[in-house]
Amino acid sequence: MTVTDVAAACPVCGEPIAAGDLFCEACGNALPASEAPPAAEPVAAEPAPAAVPAVTCPSCGNQGEPVEGYCGVCGTKLPAPRDHQELVLEGAAGVTNKGIRHTRNEDAMAVFVGEGYVAGIVCDGVSTSVNPDIASQAAADAACAVLAGTPDLEAAYDAARAAVLATEYEPSADLSPPSCTFLAATITDTKVTFASLGDCRAYWYADGAATQLTVDDSWAEVQIEAGMPRADAYSHALAHVITRWLSNDADPEWRPRIVPFDVPGPGRLLLVSDGLWNYTLEPADLVAAMGDPTSERIELARRLVTFANDAGGSDNITVVVVDLPLLKGPSTP
């Protein structure tokens, strides 16, 4: 009980009075002088419990709070929040999805939209490492934080690498330290520059045709460079084995490939993980998978994710779409 809960009484009529009153409001009698009680010390409010994101149950459609990862109505195991994520910004959109055969989404994406400038990042966690999902998200977020302030791709790569190296993990005899690949792009109306390490890819689409803009760090590309026919290299069982990545066990001297691209005119830039391009090895295959290439950015990204899942969904899938020329003005997520 606080001091304000205790009521004093008028000595004449007995009606309640407040400390510090000079006259009784009931009878008008003058009251003896008194001091108002000292103000109570402010008490910090208890912090509100963290909100638990609502997840739609795939079985019954319930959107209530999950109970330890399960639907509170029917008990179905609910998908993790990262299983499917979407970004819709001014002039850019992205979708990342866990695919069909993986138990979690180890891809990550990040996009920054500023005045006449966009930065996009796609990172693919290495499934044979510990906590690849944490590593990829840490790398994407760290790179995006740098590129939101400066178009310095080397600095963004260094920040991403430092974030991966700082990822906490329990060593495993069967798995390597947390690892991921890296693709970042700084984008203006006239020029796009990529920093690429690993096997995420960038494509340019315009006038009904697509062009691959980056080169993978993979076994297949090494063999192609050595003279093996492309079809033979990509049909080999080792085709998709990566040759460079970000991790504690990676060569610290590895640097990303910096690739400039002069924008020839209006078009669409796509940043994708290998969960998509596994099924669209040739740019013409990507165009066919796009369906209506004039769709809204988010619709196009969703369609390409659906295409990859319909084709087998053997890996996580990420698609970021940026339209050029850029829409003017910064955006809010």
C-alpha positions as CSV (number, residue, x, y, z in Angstrom):
1,M,0.0,0.0,0.0
2,T,1.3,3.5,-0.9
3,V,1.0,6.7,1.1
4,T,-1.8,7.9,-1.3
5,D,-3.9,5.0,-0.1
6,V,-4.2,6.4,3.4
7,A,-6.9,9.1,3.8
8,A,-6.8,11.9,6.5
9,A,-10.1,13.2,7.9
10,C,-11.5,16.7,8.6
11,P,-11.4,17.3,12.4
12,V,-14.8,19.0,12.2
13,C,-17.0,16.9,9.9
14,G,-14.9,13.8,9.5
15,E,-14.9,13.9,5.7
16,P,-11.8,12.7,3.9
17,I,-9.2,15.3,3.1
18,A,-5.9,15.2,1.1
19,A,-2.6,16.1,2.7
20,G,-1.7,19.7,1.9
21,D,-5.4,20.9,1.7
22,L,-6.0,24.3,3.5
23,F,-9.9,23.9,3.7
24,C,-12.2,21.0,3.9
25,E,-14.2,20.7,0.7
26,A,-17.2,19.3,2.6
27,C,-17.7,21.8,5.4
28,G,-15.3,24.6,4.5
29,N,-13.5,24.5,7.9
30,A,-9.9,25.7,7.9
31,L,-7.5,22.8,8.3
32,P,-4.3,22.7,10.3
33,A,-1.2,23.2,8.1
34,S,0.2,19.9,6.8
35,E,2.8,18.9,4.3
36,A,2.2,16.9,1.3
37,P,3.9,13.5,1.6
38,P,7.1,13.1,-0.4
39,A,6.6,11.8,-3.9
40,A,7.1,8.1,-4.1
41,E,10.3,7.0,-5.8
42,P,9.5,5.9,-9.4
43,V,9.5,2.2,-9.8
44,A,10.8,0.7,-13.0
45,A,8.2,-1.2,-14.9
46,E,8.7,-4.8,-15.5
47,P,9.9,-5.4,-19.0
48,A,7.2,-6.8,-21.3
49,P,7.8,-10.4,-22.4
50,A,9.3,-10.7,-25.9
51,A,6.6,-11.3,-28.5
52,V,6.7,-14.7,-30.1
53,P,6.2,-14.4,-33.9
54,A,3.0,-15.9,-35.1
55,V,3.5,-18.7,-37.7
56,T,0.7,-20.1,-39.8
57,C,0.2,-23.7,-39.2
58,P,0.5,-25.6,-42.5
59,S,-2.1,-28.2,-41.2
60,C,-4.9,-26.3,-39.6
61,G,-4.2,-22.6,-40.5
62,N,-3.9,-21.5,-36.9
63,Q,-1.9,-18.2,-36.6
64,G,-1.6,-18.2,-32.8
65,E,1.6,-18.2,-30.9
66,P,3.5,-21.5,-31.3
67,V,4.1,-23.7,-28.2
68,E,7.7,-24.8,-28.2
69,G,7.8,-24.8,-32.0
70,Y,4.4,-26.7,-32.4
71,C,0.9,-25.5,-33.3
72,G,-1.1,-24.7,-30.2
73,V,-4.3,-26.1,-31.8
74,C,-3.4,-29.3,-33.7
75,G,0.2,-30.0,-32.5
76,T,1.8,-29.9,-35.9
77,K,5.5,-29.1,-36.0
78,L,5.7,-25.5,-37.3
79,P,8.2,-24.3,-39.9
80,A,11.1,-22.2,-38.6
81,P,10.8,-18.4,-39.4
82,R,13.8,-18.6,-41.8
83,D,12.2,-21.4,-43.8
84,H,10.7,-18.8,-46.1
85,Q,11.4,-15.1,-46.0
86,E,10.5,-12.2,-48.3
87,L,11.8,-8.7,-48.8
88,V,9.8,-6.1,-50.7
89,L,11.5,-2.7,-51.1
90,E,11.3,0.2,-53.6
91,G,12.8,-1.2,-56.8
92,A,14.0,-4.4,-55.2
93,A,12.6,-7.6,-53.8
94,G,13.9,-11.0,-52.6
95,V,12.8,-14.4,-51.5
96,T,14.7,-17.1,-49.7
97,N,13.3,-20.6,-49.1
98,K,14.7,-23.8,-47.5
99,G,13.7,-25.9,-50.5
100,I,12.3,-29.4,-50.2
101,R,15.2,-31.7,-49.2
102,H,16.9,-29.6,-46.6
103,T,15.7,-29.5,-43.0
104,R,16.6,-25.7,-42.6
105,N,17.3,-22.7,-44.7
106,E,21.1,-22.0,-44.7
107,D,20.9,-19.2,-47.3
108,A,20.6,-15.6,-46.3
109,M,20.0,-12.3,-48.1
110,A,20.1,-8.6,-47.3
111,V,19.2,-5.5,-49.4
112,F,19.8,-1.8,-48.8
113,V,17.9,0.8,-50.9
114,G,19.1,4.4,-50.8
115,E,19.0,7.5,-53.0
116,G,20.0,6.3,-56.4
117,Y,21.9,3.4,-54.9
118,V,21.1,-0.2,-54.0
119,A,23.2,-2.9,-52.4
120,G,22.3,-6.6,-52.5
121,I,23.9,-9.5,-50.8
122,V,23.3,-13.3,-51.0
123,C,25.2,-15.8,-48.9
124,D,24.9,-19.6,-49.1
125,G,25.7,-21.6,-46.0
126,V,28.0,-24.6,-46.5
127,S,26.0,-27.6,-45.4
128,T,29.1,-29.6,-44.4
129,S,29.9,-27.0,-41.7
130,V,28.6,-26.3,-38.2
131,N,25.9,-23.6,-38.0
132,P,26.0,-22.6,-41.7
133,D,22.7,-20.8,-41.3
134,I,24.1,-18.5,-38.6
135,A,27.3,-17.9,-40.6
136,S,25.4,-16.9,-43.8
137,Q,23.1,-14.5,-42.0
138,A,25.9,-12.9,-40.0
139,A,27.9,-12.4,-43.3
140,A,24.9,-10.9,-45.1
141,D,24.0,-8.6,-42.3
142,A,27.6,-7.4,-41.7
143,A,28.2,-6.7,-45.4
144,C,24.9,-4.9,-45.7
145,A,25.7,-2.7,-42.8
146,V,28.9,-1.6,-44.5
147,L,27.3,-1.1,-47.9
148,A,24.6,1.0,-46.4
149,G,27.3,3.6,-45.7
150,T,29.8,3.2,-48.5
151,P,30.0,1.2,-51.8
152,D,33.3,-0.3,-50.7
153,L,32.9,-4.0,-51.6
154,E,36.3,-5.0,-50.2
155,A,35.4,-3.5,-46.8
156,A,32.0,-5.3,-47.0
157,Y,33.7,-8.6,-47.7
158,D,36.1,-8.1,-44.8
159,A,33.1,-7.4,-42.5
160,A,31.4,-10.5,-43.7
161,R,34.4,-12.7,-43.2
162,A,35.0,-11.3,-39.7
163,A,31.3,-12.0,-38.9
164,V,31.7,-15.6,-40.0
165,L,35.0,-16.1,-38.1
166,A,33.2,-14.7,-35.0
167,T,30.3,-17.2,-35.2
168,E,30.2,-19.3,-32.1
169,Y,30.2,-23.1,-32.5
170,E,31.0,-26.4,-30.9
171,P,33.8,-28.1,-32.8
172,S,32.7,-31.3,-34.6
173,A,34.7,-34.2,-35.8
174,D,32.4,-34.5,-38.8
175,L,31.8,-30.9,-39.8
176,S,34.0,-27.9,-40.6
177,P,33.8,-24.6,-38.8
178,P,30.8,-22.3,-39.7
179,S,31.1,-21.5,-43.5
180,C,29.3,-19.7,-46.3
181,T,29.8,-18.2,-49.7
182,F,29.5,-14.6,-50.6
183,L,28.0,-12.4,-53.4
184,A,27.5,-8.7,-53.0
185,A,26.5,-6.0,-55.5
186,T,26.6,-2.3,-55.5
187,I,24.1,-0.9,-58.0
188,T,23.5,2.4,-59.6
189,D,21.7,3.4,-62.9
190,T,24.9,3.2,-64.9
191,K,27.1,0.6,-63.2
192,V,26.9,-2.5,-61.1
193,T,30.0,-3.9,-59.3
194,F,30.1,-7.4,-57.8
195,A,32.2,-9.0,-55.2
196,S,32.0,-12.8,-55.5
197,L,33.5,-15.7,-53.6
198,G,31.8,-19.1,-53.9
199,D,29.0,-20.1,-56.1
200,C,26.1,-17.6,-55.9
201,R,25.5,-16.0,-59.2
202,A,24.5,-12.7,-60.8
203,Y,22.5,-12.5,-64.0
204,W,21.3,-9.6,-66.2
205,Y,18.0,-9.9,-68.0
206,A,16.8,-7.5,-70.7
207,D,15.0,-7.8,-74.1
208,G,14.2,-11.5,-73.6
209,A,17.7,-12.7,-72.9
210,A,19.7,-13.4,-69.8
211,T,23.5,-13.1,-69.3
212,Q,25.5,-14.6,-66.5
213,L,27.7,-11.9,-65.0
214,T,29.8,-13.8,-62.4
215,V,32.0,-16.9,-62.4
216,D,31.7,-19.6,-59.8
217,D,34.5,-20.8,-57.5
218,S,33.7,-24.5,-58.2
219,W,35.3,-27.7,-59.4
220,A,33.4,-27.4,-62.7
221,E,34.7,-24.0,-63.5
222,V,38.3,-25.1,-62.7
223,Q,37.9,-27.9,-65.2
224,I,36.3,-25.7,-67.8
225,E,39.2,-23.3,-67.5
226,A,41.6,-26.3,-68.0
227,G,39.8,-27.2,-71.2
228,M,37.1,-29.7,-70.2
229,P,33.8,-29.2,-72.2
230,R,31.2,-27.3,-70.2
231,A,28.6,-30.1,-70.5
232,D,31.1,-32.7,-69.2
233,A,32.2,-30.5,-66.3
234,Y,28.7,-29.9,-65.1
235,S,27.6,-33.5,-65.5
236,H,30.4,-34.7,-63.2
237,A,29.6,-35.7,-59.6
238,L,32.1,-33.1,-58.3
239,A,30.7,-30.3,-60.5
240,H,29.3,-28.2,-57.6
241,V,32.1,-28.7,-55.1
242,I,33.2,-25.2,-54.2
243,T,36.8,-24.1,-54.2
244,R,36.6,-21.0,-52.1
245,W,34.4,-20.0,-49.1
246,L,34.4,-17.9,-45.9
247,S,35.4,-19.8,-42.8
248,N,38.1,-20.3,-40.1
249,D,39.4,-23.1,-42.3
250,A,39.5,-21.0,-45.5
251,D,42.7,-19.5,-46.8
252,P,42.9,-16.0,-45.3
253,E,44.5,-14.8,-48.5
254,W,41.4,-15.5,-50.6
255,R,39.8,-12.3,-51.9
256,P,36.5,-11.9,-53.8
257,R,36.4,-11.5,-57.5
258,I,35.5,-7.8,-58.2
259,V,33.5,-7.7,-61.4
260,P,32.3,-4.4,-62.9
261,F,29.3,-4.3,-65.2
262,D,28.2,-1.2,-67.2
263,V,24.5,-1.1,-67.4
264,P,23.4,-1.0,-71.0
265,G,19.9,0.2,-70.4
266,P,16.7,-0.8,-68.7
267,G,16.7,-4.4,-67.3
268,R,16.6,-6.6,-64.3
269,L,19.5,-7.8,-62.1
270,L,19.1,-11.1,-60.4
271,L,21.3,-12.4,-57.5
272,V,20.7,-16.1,-56.9
273,S,22.0,-19.0,-54.9
274,D,22.8,-22.4,-56.5
275,G,19.5,-23.8,-55.3
276,L,18.0,-22.0,-58.3
277,W,20.8,-22.2,-60.9
278,N,21.3,-25.9,-60.3
279,Y,18.1,-26.2,-62.5
280,T,18.9,-23.4,-64.9
281,L,22.5,-24.1,-65.9
282,E,22.2,-22.0,-69.1
283,P,20.9,-18.4,-69.1
284,A,18.2,-19.5,-71.6
285,D,17.0,-22.0,-69.0
286,L,16.7,-19.1,-66.5
287,V,14.6,-17.1,-69.0
288,A,12.3,-20.0,-69.5
289,A,11.9,-20.5,-65.7
290,M,11.0,-16.8,-65.3
291,G,7.7,-17.2,-67.1
292,D,6.4,-13.6,-67.5
293,P,9.6,-11.6,-67.0
294,T,7.7,-8.4,-66.7
295,S,6.0,-9.5,-63.4
296,E,6.4,-7.5,-60.3
297,R,9.8,-8.2,-58.7
298,I,8.4,-10.1,-55.7
299,E,6.2,-12.2,-58.0
300,L,9.1,-13.0,-60.2
301,A,11.3,-14.0,-57.2
302,R,8.4,-16.2,-55.9
303,R,7.9,-17.9,-59.3
304,L,11.6,-18.8,-59.6
305,V,11.6,-20.2,-56.1
306,T,8.5,-22.3,-56.9
307,F,10.2,-23.4,-60.2
308,A,13.2,-24.7,-58.2
309,N,11.1,-26.5,-55.7
310,D,9.0,-28.1,-58.5
311,A,12.2,-29.2,-60.1
312,G,13.2,-31.1,-57.0
313,G,14.1,-28.4,-54.4
314,S,17.4,-30.2,-53.6
315,D,18.9,-27.1,-52.0
316,N,18.0,-23.8,-50.3
317,I,16.9,-21.2,-52.8
318,T,17.4,-17.4,-52.8
319,V,16.5,-14.9,-55.5
320,V,17.0,-11.1,-55.2
321,V,15.6,-9.0,-58.1
322,V,16.6,-5.3,-58.7
323,D,15.1,-3.2,-61.5
324,L,17.2,-0.7,-63.4
325,P,16.9,2.2,-63.8
326,L,16.4,2.4,-60.0
327,L,13.3,4.0,-58.5
328,K,14.3,7.3,-57.0
329,G,14.2,7.9,-53.3
330,P,15.1,5.7,-50.3
331,S,12.7,3.0,-49.2
332,T,11.5,1.5,-45.9
333,P,11.2,-2.2,-45.5
